[in-house]
């Protein structure tokens, strides 16, 4: 309890977790799909997945020997800074990622790990001309809602999805899945 109090006493969860604001915060992530639903009529694929996020919080660092050799602590997502990731393909009725509803593991060196089950949407190009042997190509876009790339960088830890927890489907077969990091630049003009 003393460690938690010391860490969060003057902690500001609304500020990026860097001591020098010019530094970029890198958030790494790994996907572990569990279930994939395809809605042919709506041209949407829903991906139920375990998502792991990793980043460093420079304000959550301590010396283990000062706290009975404690090397990690569990903190609620609502207590610490979280990346503002959003599924840009989500539907109006879909929930956001709700990261604050999850518990993070914070290590003495500032490394933070947040693992949770969530759902993403992907728009699909559906061509049923070759049904029942038709193929669909689906894509999902995940990014920061407010931070530009020089402030919050996203890194994929695995180029292909890890299917350890995948349940499969009786209706169709998943032939391949890849993760691609793509940069989109926007011109910013904050003149008012």
Protein Blocks (a to p, Z undefined) as FASTA:
>chain_A
ZZmmmmmmmgcfkbccbfblkbccddddddddfbdcddfknopacdddddddddddfklc
ccfklngoiabdcddfklpccdfdddfkbcfklccfklmlpccdddfkopacdddddddd
ddddddfklpckbccddddddddfkbcfklmccddfbfbdcfklpgbjakbccfbdcddd
ddddddddfbZZ
